């Protein structure tokens, strides 16, 4: 069963609810949940913001790409990728043919969910304008990789998880 790949791969920007929705899906399906950001932090023994500050974004992206490749090879449950993981062309290639769900979030919901007291290294400076820039830059990439797009604005994590389940069951039928 190990070579089938994850049951679902969740992608999307920070604030889309990937971690929360992944946990709900794991519970519903009775499968393990894995998060590549957590894998990178565990492997490095430090937080992502420390990796960014001390070693730079390029170092983090290398570690992230390796963590994603490992997780896609090993994990057959719910997999959640860091917001920028799909920017790597090799990662996008590995995701081809897998059940990839893009959790889409609008600017105001993303800002509300991420919050202003944030420890996210890409958001130093004006949080709202940084999130807008990230959404503008990454949304076309998320859409190109995803087999399913689920909007999260104004919806509870349970409602989002319901739609993910329905969409995946529909695409398998």
C-alpha beads as a LAMMPS data file, in Angstrom:
LAMMPS data file: protein, C-alpha beads

173 atoms
172 bonds

1 atom types
1 bond types

-500.0 500.0 xlo xhi
-500.0 500.0 ylo yhi
-500.0 500.0 zlo zhi

Masses

1 110.0

Atoms # bond

1 1 1 0.000 0.000 0.000
2 1 1 2.977 2.309 0.599
3 1 1 3.495 3.081 -3.089
4 1 1 0.000 4.491 -3.627
5 1 1 1.013 7.891 -2.246
6 1 1 -1.017 10.079 0.061
7 1 1 -4.802 9.859 0.202
8 1 1 -4.851 13.627 -0.279
9 1 1 -2.259 16.400 -0.509
10 1 1 -3.395 19.799 0.779
11 1 1 -1.794 22.898 -0.714
12 1 1 -2.496 26.587 -0.285
13 1 1 -1.183 29.746 1.314
14 1 1 -0.737 30.448 4.996
15 1 1 -4.116 31.114 6.559
16 1 1 -5.959 28.691 4.272
17 1 1 -6.459 26.240 7.159
18 1 1 -4.339 23.365 5.818
19 1 1 -3.232 22.152 9.255
20 1 1 -6.742 22.269 10.739
21 1 1 -8.445 20.675 7.729
22 1 1 -5.727 17.994 7.503
23 1 1 -6.394 16.996 11.119
24 1 1 -10.155 16.764 10.464
25 1 1 -9.637 14.636 7.343
26 1 1 -7.233 12.340 9.183
27 1 1 -9.835 11.846 11.926
28 1 1 -12.641 11.139 9.467
29 1 1 -10.664 8.643 7.430
30 1 1 -8.742 7.155 10.359
31 1 1 -5.389 7.827 8.671
32 1 1 -2.197 9.533 9.777
33 1 1 -1.625 13.226 9.096
34 1 1 1.757 14.607 8.093
35 1 1 2.899 18.201 7.613
36 1 1 6.096 18.908 5.677
37 1 1 6.740 22.132 7.631
38 1 1 6.792 20.049 10.837
39 1 1 9.078 17.492 9.112
40 1 1 11.556 20.249 8.210
41 1 1 11.482 21.662 11.736
42 1 1 12.055 18.198 13.223
43 1 1 14.919 17.425 10.842
44 1 1 16.601 20.786 11.476
45 1 1 15.847 20.915 15.197
46 1 1 14.658 24.520 14.919
47 1 1 11.647 26.541 13.847
48 1 1 11.061 27.601 10.268
49 1 1 11.471 31.257 11.223
50 1 1 14.873 30.424 12.766
51 1 1 15.889 28.550 9.601
52 1 1 14.913 31.586 7.486
53 1 1 16.744 34.046 9.734
54 1 1 19.887 31.961 10.329
55 1 1 20.282 30.062 7.043
56 1 1 18.134 31.944 4.542
57 1 1 15.123 31.089 2.414
58 1 1 17.124 29.110 -0.163
59 1 1 18.332 26.695 2.537
60 1 1 14.780 26.286 3.804
61 1 1 13.420 25.649 0.283
62 1 1 16.023 22.912 -0.295
63 1 1 15.058 21.221 2.953
64 1 1 11.386 21.644 2.135
65 1 1 11.721 20.049 -1.323
66 1 1 13.521 17.067 0.221
67 1 1 10.879 16.734 2.958
68 1 1 8.059 16.808 0.387
69 1 1 9.715 14.169 -1.807
70 1 1 10.235 11.901 1.227
71 1 1 6.678 12.377 2.483
72 1 1 5.158 11.704 -0.945
73 1 1 7.145 8.472 -1.154
74 1 1 6.417 7.258 2.378
75 1 1 3.079 8.639 3.513
76 1 1 -0.319 7.239 2.560
77 1 1 -2.542 9.409 4.767
78 1 1 -3.275 13.123 4.672
79 1 1 -0.312 15.290 3.686
80 1 1 -0.182 19.055 4.154
81 1 1 2.503 21.043 2.314
82 1 1 4.014 24.356 3.355
83 1 1 2.629 27.369 1.511
84 1 1 5.630 27.792 -0.778
85 1 1 6.368 24.117 -1.473
86 1 1 4.683 24.112 -4.901
87 1 1 6.994 26.866 -6.150
88 1 1 9.617 24.150 -6.701
89 1 1 9.289 22.641 -10.222
90 1 1 10.508 19.214 -9.061
91 1 1 7.835 19.197 -6.353
92 1 1 5.153 20.119 -8.895
93 1 1 6.267 17.193 -11.043
94 1 1 6.027 14.780 -8.094
95 1 1 2.462 15.963 -7.431
96 1 1 1.247 15.132 -10.955
97 1 1 -1.511 12.551 -10.896
98 1 1 -1.999 12.750 -7.123
99 1 1 -5.188 13.943 -5.392
100 1 1 -4.061 17.519 -4.707
101 1 1 -6.543 19.912 -3.100
102 1 1 -5.920 23.661 -3.189
103 1 1 -7.530 25.355 -0.193
104 1 1 -8.188 28.790 -1.652
105 1 1 -8.451 31.776 0.677
106 1 1 -9.115 35.438 -0.044
107 1 1 -6.979 38.277 1.245
108 1 1 -9.182 39.418 4.124
109 1 1 -9.736 35.897 5.498
110 1 1 -6.023 35.100 5.150
111 1 1 -5.054 38.251 7.045
112 1 1 -7.604 37.511 9.786
113 1 1 -6.447 33.906 10.188
114 1 1 -2.730 34.585 10.073
115 1 1 -3.088 37.432 12.526
116 1 1 -0.816 40.372 12.970
117 1 1 1.324 39.034 15.823
118 1 1 2.866 36.581 13.440
119 1 1 6.017 34.481 13.544
120 1 1 5.945 33.905 9.800
121 1 1 9.223 34.966 8.244
122 1 1 7.795 35.875 4.839
123 1 1 5.470 38.416 6.439
124 1 1 7.966 40.811 7.942
125 1 1 6.840 44.337 7.192
126 1 1 3.306 45.200 6.124
127 1 1 1.439 41.946 6.713
128 1 1 -1.555 42.726 4.525
129 1 1 0.499 43.784 1.509
130 1 1 2.878 40.804 1.921
131 1 1 -0.029 38.343 2.039
132 1 1 -1.575 40.015 -1.023
133 1 1 1.728 39.709 -2.914
134 1 1 2.091 36.034 -1.930
135 1 1 -1.496 35.254 -2.969
136 1 1 -1.052 37.051 -6.300
137 1 1 2.224 35.259 -6.994
138 1 1 1.246 31.770 -5.870
139 1 1 -2.454 31.355 -6.681
140 1 1 -1.846 30.515 -10.385
141 1 1 0.739 27.923 -9.306
142 1 1 -1.645 26.357 -6.762
143 1 1 -4.383 26.229 -9.414
144 1 1 -2.084 24.603 -11.958
145 1 1 -1.102 21.822 -9.530
146 1 1 -4.488 21.123 -7.939
147 1 1 -6.935 18.468 -9.054
148 1 1 -9.597 20.082 -6.826
149 1 1 -10.026 23.668 -5.602
150 1 1 -12.017 24.314 -2.404
151 1 1 -12.836 27.847 -1.281
152 1 1 -12.392 28.433 2.446
153 1 1 -13.572 32.037 2.853
154 1 1 -16.278 32.440 5.484
155 1 1 -16.458 28.672 6.074
156 1 1 -15.676 26.553 9.088
157 1 1 -12.902 23.948 8.885
158 1 1 -15.606 21.244 9.106
159 1 1 -17.424 22.652 6.075
160 1 1 -14.153 22.772 4.148
161 1 1 -13.314 19.183 5.128
162 1 1 -16.816 18.075 4.024
163 1 1 -16.261 19.610 0.600
164 1 1 -12.788 18.034 0.260
165 1 1 -14.244 14.590 1.051
166 1 1 -17.148 15.083 -1.375
167 1 1 -14.879 16.383 -4.151
168 1 1 -12.410 13.506 -3.804
169 1 1 -15.139 10.895 -3.729
170 1 1 -16.696 12.536 -6.769
171 1 1 -13.421 12.526 -8.678
172 1 1 -12.863 8.847 -7.908
173 1 1 -16.316 7.767 -9.033

Bonds

1 1 1 2
2 1 2 3
3 1 3 4
4 1 4 5
5 1 5 6
6 1 6 7
7 1 7 8
8 1 8 9
9 1 9 10
10 1 10 11
11 1 11 12
12 1 12 13
13 1 13 14
14 1 14 15
15 1 15 16
16 1 16 17
17 1 17 18
18 1 18 19
19 1 19 20
20 1 20 21
21 1 21 22
22 1 22 23
23 1 23 24
24 1 24 25
25 1 25 26
26 1 26 27
27 1 27 28
28 1 28 29
29 1 29 30
30 1 30 31
31 1 31 32
32 1 32 33
33 1 33 34
34 1 34 35
35 1 35 36
36 1 36 37
37 1 37 38
38 1 38 39
39 1 39 40
40 1 40 41
41 1 41 42
42 1 42 43
43 1 43 44
44 1 44 45
45 1 45 46
46 1 46 47
47 1 47 48
48 1 48 49
49 1 49 50
50 1 50 51
51 1 51 52
52 1 52 53
53 1 53 54
54 1 54 55
55 1 55 56
56 1 56 57
57 1 57 58
58 1 58 59
59 1 59 60
60 1 60 61
61 1 61 62
62 1 62 63
63 1 63 64
64 1 64 65
65 1 65 66
66 1 66 67
67 1 67 68
68 1 68 69
69 1 69 70
70 1 70 71
71 1 71 72
72 1 72 73
73 1 73 74
74 1 74 75
75 1 75 76
76 1 76 77
77 1 77 78
78 1 78 79
79 1 79 80
80 1 80 81
81 1 81 82
82 1 82 83
83 1 83 84
84 1 84 85
85 1 85 86
86 1 86 87
87 1 87 88
88 1 88 89
89 1 89 90
90 1 90 91
91 1 91 92
92 1 92 93
93 1 93 94
94 1 94 95
95 1 95 96
96 1 96 97
97 1 97 98
98 1 98 99
99 1 99 100
100 1 100 101
101 1 101 102
102 1 102 103
103 1 103 104
104 1 104 105
105 1 105 106
106 1 106 107
107 1 107 108
108 1 108 109
109 1 109 110
110 1 110 111
111 1 111 112
112 1 112 113
113 1 113 114
114 1 114 115
115 1 115 116
116 1 116 117
117 1 117 118
118 1 118 119
119 1 119 120
120 1 120 121
121 1 121 122
122 1 122 123
123 1 123 124
124 1 124 125
125 1 125 126
126 1 126 127
127 1 127 128
128 1 128 129
129 1 129 130
130 1 130 131
131 1 131 132
132 1 132 133
133 1 133 134
134 1 134 135
135 1 135 136
136 1 136 137
137 1 137 138
138 1 138 139
139 1 139 140
140 1 140 141
141 1 141 142
142 1 142 143
143 1 143 144
144 1 144 145
145 1 145 146
146 1 146 147
147 1 147 148
148 1 148 149
149 1 149 150
150 1 150 151
151 1 151 152
152 1 152 153
153 1 153 154
154 1 154 155
155 1 155 156
156 1 156 157
157 1 157 158
158 1 158 159
159 1 159 160
160 1 160 161
161 1 161 162
162 1 162 163
163 1 163 164
164 1 164 165
165 1 165 166
166 1 166 167
167 1 167 168
168 1 168 169
169 1 169 170
170 1 170 171
171 1 171 172
172 1 172 173
